[in-house]
């Protein structure tokens, strides 16, 4: 390290992305520090992935144990399954505390300095941190900005944290209202609909676009609606905006036609979860001090190597990763970006292959997906002049799913007919979040269904739904 800098690498933000970058930096021999304005672990550990999965695990068990028909088919009888809301909330909070402590300890053990305070870029290779003890100037050869994101609250929605709230509050499960409106049917809305419905709440799911689950592949959205929504105590309202959401008892929601913006209905519910996505947490980072402007949605603009961009050119020694870049708002994508930046600053320039990064919704059953949806693949095919093929297999024919009595599900592979290259894979069914990784690996390696059809999968396993899909793809030519 050049003696003129305090650190080789300074990371602003200790979420999953910043933490992953710090661990890799240490393994590469860089003297590293992390600045955190809030709590260690960022959104994922404290207000996102970790507590929500803990709630989904507990509520999923309640749903399973109350499904008398399913248990009877397996020869099991149970009576009077009950739960304690506070105990489930404590389960989630306890896991958060343990994860946060593990992150803190791992950085300490590796000799990473953690500085608590708000960091602002002051110049190239320099930040000023506002700590409780006062301002501290830190220099570093390279700086990574990983400030993360916050829930998006649409205009017209008033948040009080009790009756109208975002996922940040919902993960604490402080109450179980009788009737909950959920605004937004993306993965956050779907996962909380799963939790609340399992624990006995009535739900109204409100979606402004003209179909539920708009970001998912249409086949998956259709089947998921049939399994996750229709049979449950969930009513849906599509093509309507929550124009106004007023906290109180009851919560008053003015629903407007998404096209005309005219109010068409007024709902009165016990609580409302705003699950309309997330926005970058990029205000007051001091970027203006070096002439860097955010894009119109507030994201930090970066190039392929995640260098911060100013007037179309990369700013030397300044990088950004995670939700704040808007590339892919997933914890594991942020971590991959952090590792890629560390590789780049160590002279081994590396980019991230977003096409092969998998994602999942941890509903019951789960959704796992990687690569393109069918409409996006079709668009690419039309532009580039090739044909796509689609192969589908169903969990109903899978021996392991039959043995489990969990046969609702679909695996769908989208591929190029000319080369056989896999473009996208979408799975809805038991353990989809685990199954999708084989497909992610195939896409990362640009593998063809012609090779994949000869892979050997253990029998009887759920992985055979993919095995069958590869074979169908080859047989359908």
C-alpha positions, 0 to 999 in steps of 0.5 A, a space after each residue: 500500500 502506498 503510504 499516502 493513503 489510510 487504506 487500500 480500500 474503503 467501503 461505504 455501507 456494510 450490507 451484504 454487498 459491502 461485507 462481501 467486498 470486504 471479505 474478498 479484499 482481505 483475502 487479496 491482501 488489501 488493508 480495508 475499512 467499512 463505514 456504516 451509518 446504520 446497523 451491520 448487515 444492511 437491508 438483507 440481514 435486518 429488514 429484508 431477506 433474513 427476517 422475512 425468510 424466518 417468518 415464511 419458515 414459521 408461517 409455512 409450518 403452520 400452514 402445513 400442519 393445518 392442512 388436514 387433507 394433505 396430512 391425511 393423505 400421508 396417514 397423519 392426523 393432527 388436531 388444534 394447531 396453534 401458534 404464538 405471534 410473539 414467539 414467531 416474531 422473536 424467532 425472526 428477531 433472534 436470527 437477525 441478531 445472530 446474523 448481524 453479530 456473525 457479520 460484525 465478528 467476521 470483519 473484526 476477526 479479519 482485521 477490517 476497521 469498522 467506522 460508524 457514521 455517515 460518509 460523504 465523498 469529499 474528493 477523489 480517494 477521500 471521504 469525510 465521515 460524520 461520527 458521534 465524535 465529530 468529522 473524520 477524514 479518511 483517504 483510500 486508494 479505492 472507494 466502493 459505494 454500497 449505500 443500498 436501498 429503501 422501500 418506495 412509498 408512492 405519493 398519496 400513501 402516508 406511513 405511520 409504521 403501525 397501520 400503514 407500513 412498509 416491509 421494514 416494519 412488517 418483518 417485525 410482525 408486531 401485529 396480525 391484523 384481521 384484514 390486510 391490504 397489500 399494495 404491490 404483487 411483486 415478490 415482497 407482496 407475494 411473500 407477505 401475502 403467504 405469511 399473513 394468509 398462513 397466520 389467519 389474516 384476510 388479504 386484499 392484493 392491489 396491483 396497478 398493472 393489468 396483471 398480477 405478478 407482472 415481473 414473472 414469466 407469464 406461465 409461472 404467474 398463471 400457475 402461482 396465482 392458481 396455487 398461491 392466491 385463488 384457494 387462499 383468503 386473498 382477494 385481488 384487485 388489478 389495474 387499480 392504483 392505491 391513490 391515497 392510503 390514510 392511516 388510522 382505524 380503519 385504514 382508508 384506501 382510495 382505489 383509482 383506475 390505473 388508466 383514468 386515475 378516477 377513484 373507483 372504490 374506497 376500501 376500509 381495512 385494518 392495516 396496509 402494507 406498501 410493497 411497491 418496490 425499493 429505491 436507491 438510498 443515494 441522497 447526501 453521498 457527496 457525489 456532487 463534490 466531484 461533479 457526479 450526477 445521479 440518474 433521474 431515478 436516483 441510481 448511481 450510474 456505473 460502467 460494466 466494471 462498476 466504476 462510477 460514471 461522470 459525463 460518460 467516463 469512469 471516475 478513477 478509483 471510485 466504484 458503486 455496487 448493490 441496489 444503488 446501481 439499479 442493476 439487479 436489486 438482490 443481495 447476492 448480486 451486490 455481493 458478486 459486484 463487490 467481489 468483481 470490483 475487488 478483482 478489478 482493483 487488484 488488476 484482474 478486471 472482472 465484470 458480472 454476468 447478470 444474465 446468470 444470477 438466479 432469484 427466488 420468491 420464498 412462497 409455499 411452494 417457491 418460485 425460482 428463476 434465472 435468465 429471460 422470461 419468455 416474452 423477453 426471449 421472444 423479443 430478442 429472438 425477433 430482433 436477432 433473427 432466431 427461434 426460441 423453443 420452450 420445454 415444460 415439465 410438471 411436478 405432478 409426474 415427479 416421483 419425489 414430489 408425489 412421495 411428498 404429496 407436493 405435486 403442484 409445480 412447473 419447470 420451464 426452459 426457454 432456449 435457442 432452437 438453433 444452438 440449444 443455448 439456454 436463455 431462461 429457466 423458471 421453476 414454481 414448486 417445492 424447493 424451486 429456490 434450490 433447484 434453480 442453481 443448476 440452471 444458473 450454472 448452465 446459463 453462466 456456462 452458456 450450455 446447450 440443452 443438447 449437452 444438458 440432456 445427457 446429465 445424470 440426476 439422482 432418482 428419485 429427486 426433484 432435480 429430475 424436473 429439470 432433467 425431464 425438461 432438458 430431454 423434452 427440449 431435445 426431443 421437441 426439435 
